[in-house]
Amino acid sequence: MQKAELRKKYLEKRKALSYDEASLLSEKIFSNFIDFFKLRKGQKVHLFIPIKKFKEIDTFLFIKLFWKKEIRVFVPKIVGDQLISVEIFEDSVFETHSWGIFEPVSNKDSGETFFDYIITPLLYCDPKGNRIGYGKGFYDGFFQSISQDSLKIGVNYFNPNEIIDDVWENDIPLDYLVTPTEVLSFFTGGRE
């Protein structure tokens, strides 16, 4: 299927979830993540802050655990037409952007180019690790600007079933996908 069709289909599927269903699925994704990946003090994790009205995966579950384990936490912020990486702390100040996006007040780019894990938002991911976001291309640009050794991990409510037919040359696939039922690796092209 084409990206536009899949984007529409999975936006509708996510919209059909109740807030309770989204919360339960988020907890299962979180559990699968912590069971699969080895978390250690001092690691650096970049992850998105969820937009509740869009029923995005609840990454506050991750953030609380990372701070408890003394893992450094970075979040994206769009400044101009670029995605920067802002380090956040328990006392960081946040505001709600005009689009309803909760983000840090700080515009200070951390300058980090390596992250142990980049927990990536998406609407759909296919069985080859190709992802569909909201169509702005911010994460593709971000992925190009960082170390290729950083693990790109998608989180999604839905398992990959359909192939994306119109993958572009500059699209950068994920390394892993975490769903409520499994963790998939795209290094080997199969399930782990």
Backbone bond lengths (Angstrom), bond angles and torsions (degrees), N, CA, C in turn:
res aa  C-N    CA-C-N  psi(-1)  N-CA   C-N-CA  omega(-1)  CA-C   N-CA-C  phi
1 M - - - 1.451 - - 1.530 110.09 -
2 Q 1.305 114.77 157.15 1.460 121.44 177.94 1.537 109.81 -78.51
3 K 1.344 115.67 153.87 1.468 120.56 -179.33 1.521 112.08 -55.30
4 A 1.322 116.98 -44.90 1.473 120.21 -177.06 1.532 111.07 -60.13
5 E 1.325 117.07 -40.88 1.470 120.79 178.93 1.529 110.98 -66.62
6 L 1.342 115.63 -45.03 1.464 119.95 -179.60 1.521 111.15 -66.59
7 R 1.333 117.31 -39.99 1.466 120.68 178.15 1.528 109.70 -58.17
8 K 1.317 116.48 -47.96 1.465 121.19 179.97 1.531 110.79 -62.78
9 K 1.317 116.91 -46.09 1.466 121.98 -178.19 1.531 111.51 -59.56
10 Y 1.354 116.83 -46.97 1.459 119.37 -175.03 1.527 112.93 -80.80
11 L 1.324 117.34 -23.41 1.469 119.40 169.90 1.525 109.41 -63.79
12 E 1.333 116.34 -42.77 1.463 121.04 178.96 1.529 111.70 -66.04
13 K 1.339 116.25 -41.40 1.470 119.58 179.00 1.531 110.91 -62.67
14 R 1.332 115.70 -41.07 1.462 118.96 179.55 1.532 110.25 -68.62
15 K 1.320 115.53 -41.30 1.469 120.78 179.47 1.533 110.83 -60.21
16 A 1.329 117.40 -33.02 1.467 122.24 -178.28 1.530 112.96 -72.19
17 L 1.336 117.35 -17.17 1.463 120.30 178.04 1.522 109.67 -70.56
18 S 1.315 116.46 142.05 1.473 119.22 171.42 1.534 107.19 -76.76
19 Y 1.328 116.55 164.44 1.463 119.29 177.84 1.530 110.25 -64.33
20 D 1.332 117.60 -34.36 1.469 120.72 177.46 1.528 111.18 -65.98
21 E 1.342 116.75 -42.02 1.474 120.26 177.42 1.524 110.55 -62.60
22 A 1.323 116.77 -44.65 1.471 120.88 179.70 1.522 110.35 -61.21
23 S 1.320 117.13 -40.39 1.460 121.42 179.32 1.530 111.17 -64.54
24 L 1.323 117.35 -45.29 1.465 121.72 179.33 1.527 111.15 -63.66
25 L 1.321 116.98 -43.52 1.467 120.99 178.69 1.519 110.98 -65.22
26 S 1.331 117.42 -38.08 1.461 121.40 176.76 1.527 110.80 -60.26
27 E 1.326 115.97 -42.20 1.468 119.95 178.90 1.526 111.31 -63.16
28 K 1.326 116.98 -38.90 1.471 120.45 178.31 1.537 110.91 -67.13
29 I 1.311 116.59 -40.49 1.476 120.84 177.03 1.523 109.92 -62.46
30 F 1.330 116.46 -45.68 1.461 122.22 178.16 1.526 110.49 -58.28
31 S 1.324 116.75 -46.03 1.462 121.83 -180.00 1.532 111.00 -61.73
32 N 1.329 116.98 -44.70 1.469 120.40 178.53 1.526 111.54 -63.74
33 F 1.324 116.37 -37.02 1.464 120.25 178.32 1.529 110.45 -62.69
34 I 1.336 116.94 -51.31 1.472 118.82 -174.96 1.530 111.99 -70.65
35 D 1.337 117.11 -25.20 1.467 119.46 176.04 1.531 111.77 -73.70
36 F 1.321 117.30 -30.30 1.467 121.37 -172.42 1.530 113.32 -92.74
37 F 1.331 116.77 -42.87 1.463 119.91 -173.64 1.522 110.93 -96.62
38 K 1.321 115.16 143.75 1.461 121.92 -176.84 1.528 109.66 -88.33
39 L 1.334 115.89 107.53 1.461 120.95 -178.62 1.520 110.02 -93.24
40 R 1.336 115.27 133.57 1.463 120.97 -179.47 1.523 110.40 -138.18
41 K 1.306 115.32 147.90 1.464 122.59 175.70 1.535 109.47 -51.68
42 G 1.328 115.77 137.55 1.464 120.58 176.45 1.519 115.15 89.49
43 Q 1.340 117.35 -9.51 1.471 118.40 177.10 1.528 109.52 -65.77
44 K 1.337 114.76 163.31 1.467 121.54 178.20 1.521 108.11 -119.64
45 V 1.340 115.35 125.33 1.451 120.90 -179.78 1.530 109.48 -124.68
46 H 1.305 114.79 130.16 1.469 121.38 174.75 1.514 106.69 -105.35
47 L 1.326 117.92 126.54 1.452 120.52 178.58 1.516 110.85 -149.47
48 F 1.307 115.33 156.76 1.453 121.55 -177.86 1.519 111.07 -83.86
49 I 1.331 115.00 154.31 1.457 120.96 171.86 1.529 106.43 -94.43
50 P 1.334 117.75 128.89 1.468 119.37 -172.53 1.528 113.09 -70.15
51 I 1.331 114.14 148.43 1.459 121.24 171.67 1.528 105.27 -97.28
52 K 1.312 115.73 105.78 1.469 120.46 -172.25 1.523 112.19 -57.95
53 K 1.343 117.63 -42.41 1.471 118.94 -175.91 1.525 111.68 -64.77
54 F 1.357 117.71 -20.72 1.461 121.50 176.46 1.522 112.29 -93.28
55 K 1.349 116.06 2.99 1.471 122.99 179.24 1.535 111.93 56.03
56 E 1.328 115.38 40.77 1.468 119.35 176.64 1.532 109.11 -70.74
57 I 1.324 115.30 160.11 1.463 121.57 178.50 1.525 109.01 -54.20
58 D 1.331 116.84 136.13 1.466 121.45 -178.54 1.530 109.98 -77.71
59 T 1.319 115.83 95.53 1.469 120.01 -179.10 1.529 112.71 -84.07
60 F 1.336 118.00 -3.73 1.464 118.80 175.06 1.528 109.98 -63.99
61 L 1.347 117.62 -27.74 1.460 121.07 173.97 1.532 110.43 -58.69
62 F 1.320 116.12 -42.82 1.461 122.51 -179.94 1.539 110.21 -67.78
63 I 1.333 115.20 -48.70 1.467 120.26 -175.29 1.518 111.07 -57.34
64 K 1.328 117.67 -45.94 1.472 121.17 -179.57 1.526 110.98 -59.98
65 L 1.333 116.77 -43.86 1.465 119.91 179.37 1.527 110.75 -65.98
66 F 1.322 117.40 -42.75 1.467 120.51 -178.66 1.529 110.77 -60.34
67 W 1.313 117.36 -44.59 1.468 119.23 178.63 1.524 110.75 -63.67
68 K 1.325 116.99 -39.88 1.466 120.61 178.68 1.535 110.75 -60.98
69 K 1.335 116.57 -37.26 1.465 121.35 -178.67 1.539 112.44 -89.88
70 E 1.342 116.56 8.30 1.466 122.24 180.00 1.529 112.43 59.18
71 I 1.314 114.31 42.67 1.466 122.80 174.13 1.520 106.93 -98.81
72 R 1.318 116.79 133.23 1.465 120.96 -179.53 1.531 110.14 -72.75
73 V 1.331 115.94 136.77 1.465 121.82 -174.90 1.527 110.11 -117.95
74 F 1.323 114.59 130.26 1.463 122.25 179.10 1.526 107.84 -125.96
75 V 1.329 116.44 143.44 1.457 120.80 178.84 1.525 109.72 -128.62
76 P 1.333 116.40 154.74 1.461 119.56 178.98 1.519 111.14 -78.95
77 K 1.318 114.47 149.84 1.460 121.00 170.92 1.523 106.71 -144.97
78 I 1.314 115.69 134.34 1.457 120.12 178.59 1.520 107.89 -88.95
79 V 1.322 115.27 119.73 1.461 121.93 176.07 1.527 106.20 -122.19
80 G 1.326 115.64 114.75 1.464 119.37 -173.03 1.517 108.23 68.59
81 D 1.326 115.88 -120.95 1.471 119.14 177.98 1.524 111.53 -115.59
82 Q 1.346 115.59 24.55 1.458 120.12 -176.45 1.524 111.10 -126.77
83 L 1.330 115.69 143.09 1.448 121.74 174.27 1.522 108.02 -88.62
84 I 1.333 117.00 120.29 1.466 120.52 175.29 1.523 108.32 -107.55
85 S 1.322 115.82 168.03 1.460 122.04 -178.05 1.529 108.72 -115.80
86 V 1.327 116.53 113.15 1.463 122.43 -177.71 1.524 108.84 -105.67
87 E 1.333 117.27 127.28 1.465 119.57 175.65 1.520 108.47 -76.76
88 I 1.342 116.33 134.87 1.460 120.21 178.80 1.517 110.35 -118.25
89 F 1.330 113.76 154.94 1.454 122.85 -178.52 1.527 108.26 -132.34
90 E 1.326 116.71 170.50 1.460 119.46 -177.93 1.524 112.35 -60.59
91 D 1.334 117.73 -25.50 1.470 120.16 -179.62 1.535 112.67 -102.53
92 S 1.327 118.11 11.96 1.466 120.56 178.58 1.531 110.06 -63.51
93 V 1.324 115.04 146.67 1.461 121.46 179.72 1.528 108.83 -95.85
94 F 1.336 115.84 134.07 1.462 122.28 -178.55 1.523 109.93 -121.26
95 E 1.332 115.02 159.61 1.460 121.41 174.33 1.524 107.74 -143.07
96 T 1.311 115.58 160.99 1.457 120.09 176.64 1.522 108.37 -96.35
97 H 1.312 115.82 118.53 1.457 124.32 -179.61 1.523 109.23 -67.09
98 S 1.309 117.63 160.90 1.469 121.67 -177.67 1.533 112.83 -58.11
99 W 1.342 118.50 -23.96 1.463 121.53 178.36 1.524 111.72 -87.99
100 G 1.327 117.45 5.43 1.458 120.88 -179.38 1.517 112.92 86.39
101 I 1.316 117.13 13.76 1.465 121.38 179.74 1.524 109.04 -91.33
102 F 1.313 116.85 124.42 1.457 124.37 177.51 1.521 107.20 -82.20
103 E 1.331 117.39 119.76 1.467 119.63 -175.52 1.523 110.79 -146.33
104 P 1.342 116.51 160.15 1.468 118.97 178.22 1.521 110.78 -65.67
105 V 1.322 115.66 148.00 1.462 121.20 176.66 1.528 109.46 -66.67
106 S 1.321 116.65 -35.70 1.472 121.98 -177.22 1.526 112.18 -61.06
107 N 1.321 115.39 138.04 1.472 121.80 172.56 1.523 110.82 -106.95
108 K 1.329 116.27 16.87 1.465 120.00 -176.41 1.529 110.18 -81.72
109 D 1.332 114.94 112.29 1.466 120.27 176.43 1.527 108.07 -70.62
110 S 1.309 116.15 130.41 1.471 120.60 -178.10 1.525 112.16 -64.94
111 G 1.331 116.66 -25.73 1.458 120.29 -176.61 1.518 113.31 77.84
112 E 1.333 117.26 0.90 1.464 120.71 179.57 1.533 109.90 -67.96
113 T 1.314 115.53 139.40 1.463 119.63 177.12 1.529 112.01 -120.61
114 F 1.341 116.78 -2.82 1.458 120.19 175.12 1.515 109.00 -128.19
115 F 1.327 116.00 132.45 1.462 123.13 173.79 1.522 107.16 -130.55
116 D 1.328 115.89 140.36 1.466 118.58 176.48 1.524 109.48 -62.75
117 Y 1.333 115.49 -41.96 1.460 120.85 179.85 1.524 109.59 -139.68
118 I 1.327 115.51 137.72 1.463 121.04 170.93 1.522 105.70 -117.25
119 I 1.321 116.13 106.03 1.462 121.63 179.95 1.527 106.52 -86.05
120 T 1.318 114.29 114.03 1.454 122.53 -164.03 1.530 112.44 -108.55
121 P 1.333 116.37 132.22 1.469 118.97 175.84 1.519 110.42 -75.24
122 L 1.309 116.01 151.72 1.461 119.71 176.28 1.513 109.60 -164.30
123 L 1.306 114.98 163.07 1.463 121.07 173.25 1.515 110.36 -97.18
124 Y 1.344 115.36 -33.71 1.458 119.98 -178.95 1.524 108.83 -156.37
125 C 1.320 115.21 150.03 1.461 122.78 174.70 1.514 106.54 -136.38
126 D 1.336 116.69 133.48 1.468 118.61 -178.39 1.532 110.84 -90.98
127 P 1.333 118.98 175.63 1.468 121.91 -176.21 1.533 114.95 -65.32
128 K 1.340 116.98 -5.25 1.470 120.46 177.46 1.522 112.31 -105.14
129 G 1.338 117.23 2.09 1.460 121.11 179.32 1.516 114.30 91.44
130 N 1.329 117.11 2.59 1.462 119.86 177.10 1.516 108.78 -74.59
131 R 1.329 116.91 134.59 1.459 120.19 -174.44 1.521 111.80 -114.66
132 I 1.316 113.74 155.03 1.456 121.59 172.36 1.517 106.90 -122.20
133 G 1.337 114.81 121.86 1.456 120.34 174.93 1.514 108.93 -104.05
134 Y 1.324 115.25 -145.65 1.455 119.60 -179.36 1.526 112.67 -85.57
135 G 1.334 117.10 -0.27 1.458 120.10 172.47 1.518 116.11 94.58
136 K 1.329 117.75 9.05 1.467 120.29 -179.08 1.529 112.90 -91.26
137 G 1.335 117.99 -18.52 1.458 121.45 177.37 1.517 115.69 80.10
138 F 1.333 118.03 10.05 1.462 120.12 -177.77 1.531 112.17 -61.91
139 Y 1.332 116.90 -42.53 1.467 118.93 -177.03 1.526 112.05 -72.33
140 D 1.317 118.63 -33.54 1.469 119.13 176.10 1.526 109.98 -61.30
141 G 1.328 116.82 -42.92 1.469 120.49 176.86 1.513 111.68 -64.27
142 F 1.339 116.51 -40.81 1.459 121.47 179.16 1.529 110.72 -63.82
143 F 1.343 116.63 -45.90 1.459 120.61 179.35 1.526 111.54 -59.00
144 Q 1.319 117.65 -35.55 1.469 120.99 179.82 1.524 112.29 -70.09
145 S 1.338 117.03 -23.04 1.465 120.78 -174.50 1.524 113.85 -92.59
146 I 1.326 117.67 -3.90 1.462 120.32 -175.78 1.525 111.18 -116.76
147 S 1.333 114.68 171.48 1.460 121.04 178.37 1.522 111.05 -59.37
148 Q 1.314 115.78 135.10 1.467 120.57 177.70 1.526 111.92 -70.47
149 D 1.344 117.19 -7.66 1.461 121.13 176.19 1.527 112.64 -84.42
150 S 1.322 117.30 -8.16 1.463 120.94 176.27 1.531 108.55 -71.96
151 L 1.327 117.23 130.46 1.464 120.48 -179.35 1.523 110.60 -81.12
152 K 1.311 116.12 124.04 1.458 123.28 -179.92 1.530 108.09 -96.42
153 I 1.324 115.25 113.39 1.456 121.11 -173.48 1.523 109.54 -119.76
154 G 1.319 116.24 116.10 1.457 120.46 175.51 1.515 109.92 -85.70
155 V 1.324 115.48 149.93 1.462 121.44 173.56 1.531 106.97 -125.65
156 N 1.330 115.39 132.40 1.457 118.56 -176.53 1.524 110.67 -153.44
157 Y 1.324 115.52 148.31 1.461 121.17 176.89 1.520 111.99 -70.41
158 F 1.336 116.66 -24.00 1.462 121.31 -169.25 1.524 111.99 -114.57
159 N 1.319 116.50 142.25 1.459 121.55 176.82 1.525 110.13 -76.88
160 P 1.332 117.11 152.25 1.463 120.21 179.94 1.525 111.22 -78.80
161 N 1.309 116.07 121.26 1.458 120.12 179.80 1.516 112.81 -122.17
162 E 1.313 116.89 -32.94 1.459 121.78 -173.92 1.527 110.81 -109.17
163 I 1.312 116.13 142.99 1.470 121.78 178.21 1.527 109.51 -82.12
164 I 1.330 115.59 139.25 1.467 120.93 173.35 1.528 106.54 -82.16
165 D 1.320 116.44 119.03 1.469 121.32 -176.00 1.522 114.22 -80.20
166 D 1.324 117.16 -28.22 1.465 119.54 -173.91 1.536 111.99 -111.06
167 V 1.348 116.09 55.01 1.462 120.98 174.94 1.529 107.61 -70.84
168 W 1.332 115.43 135.09 1.459 120.48 -178.27 1.519 110.55 -95.24
169 E 1.301 115.54 161.08 1.465 122.07 -178.23 1.529 112.59 -59.30
170 N 1.340 117.64 -35.25 1.469 121.22 -177.38 1.525 113.35 -89.41
171 D 1.325 118.20 -2.23 1.466 120.70 177.18 1.527 109.30 -67.78
172 I 1.307 116.02 132.66 1.465 120.79 -179.93 1.530 107.85 -110.18
173 P 1.339 117.47 118.71 1.471 119.73 -177.35 1.528 112.52 -72.52
174 L 1.317 114.52 161.05 1.456 122.07 175.59 1.526 109.94 -76.00
175 D 1.328 115.29 161.25 1.461 120.92 172.80 1.527 111.24 -91.77
176 Y 1.339 115.76 -32.87 1.461 121.69 -179.34 1.529 109.50 -143.76
177 L 1.328 114.87 158.45 1.458 121.84 170.80 1.521 107.41 -131.94
178 V 1.343 115.87 131.37 1.461 121.36 176.55 1.524 107.73 -112.32
179 T 1.331 115.67 122.67 1.459 122.51 177.71 1.535 107.92 -118.13
180 P 1.318 118.30 176.93 1.471 119.20 177.29 1.528 113.33 -64.84
181 T 1.333 118.05 -18.07 1.467 120.02 -175.38 1.519 114.76 -111.47
182 E 1.351 118.25 -17.77 1.471 118.75 -174.77 1.523 112.26 -164.49
183 V 1.333 114.00 168.03 1.462 122.30 170.70 1.524 106.43 -117.29
184 L 1.324 115.99 124.89 1.467 120.58 179.43 1.515 109.62 -108.31
185 S 1.315 115.66 139.32 1.459 122.45 174.77 1.517 109.49 -105.47
186 F 1.319 115.59 133.99 1.466 119.28 177.65 1.527 110.99 -102.17
187 F 1.331 117.13 4.26 1.455 120.07 173.49 1.519 109.88 -69.50
188 T 1.334 115.38 -37.68 1.464 120.36 -177.21 1.526 111.86 -104.55
189 G 1.332 114.88 -5.87 1.455 119.78 -179.43 1.511 113.81 76.66
190 G 1.329 117.20 15.73 1.456 118.10 -178.01 1.520 112.84 -147.25
191 R 1.281 115.68 -175.37 1.462 121.44 -179.51 1.520 109.49 -81.20
192 E 1.343 114.29 148.00 1.471 119.69 178.16 1.509 109.53 -107.20
